[in-house]
Amino acid sequence: TFYIYSAVSAVAIVFVLKLVPETRARTLEEIQSSMASLGIFS
């Protein structure tokens, strides 16, 4: 079960690093507009 957990965690890390956008030093309005332009949370 440890190997399954490790594999799922590795996939989750790759997902976050590749697909979750960086929001540091951006205002809420900037984040909302970029998500809306991508069709996310529109």
SEKEDREN-958024 format. One record per residue (C-alpha): x, y, z. Coordinates in Angstrom, 1 decimal, decimal comma, always signed. Layout:
<rs>
R       x       y       z
R       X       Y       Z
...
</rs>
This chain:
<rs>
R       x       y       z
R    +0,0    +0,0    +0,0
R    +2,9    +2,3    +0,5
R    +3,9    +2,1    -3,1
R    +0,4    +2,9    -4,2
R    +0,4    +6,0    -2,0
R    +3,8    +7,0    -3,3
R    +2,7    +6,7    -6,9
R    -0,5    +8,7    -6,3
R    +1,5   +11,4    -4,5
R    +4,0   +11,6    -7,3
R    +1,2   +12,0    -9,9
R    -0,4   +14,7    -7,7
R    +2,9   +16,6    -7,5
R    +3,4   +16,5   -11,3
R    -0,3   +17,7   -11,7
R    +0,2   +20,6    -9,4
R    +3,5   +21,7   -10,9
R    +2,3   +21,5   -14,5
R    -1,4   +22,5   -14,4
R    -2,0   +24,7   -11,4
R    -1,1   +28,3   -12,3
R    +1,2   +30,5   -10,2
R    -0,8   +33,1    -8,3
R    +2,0   +34,8    -6,3
R    +2,1   +38,6    -6,5
R    -1,2   +38,7    -8,4
R    -4,4   +40,4    -7,3
R    -7,6   +38,5    -7,0
R    -9,0   +40,3   -10,0
R    -6,0   +39,3   -12,1
R    -6,4   +35,7   -11,1
R   -10,2   +35,8   -11,9
R    -9,6   +37,3   -15,3
R    -7,0   +34,7   -16,2
R    -9,2   +31,9   -15,1
R   -12,1   +33,3   -17,0
R   -10,0   +33,6   -20,2
R    -9,1   +29,9   -19,9
R   -12,7   +28,9   -19,4
R   -12,0   +27,8   -15,8
R   -14,6   +29,0   -13,2
R   -16,4   +31,2   -15,7
</rs>
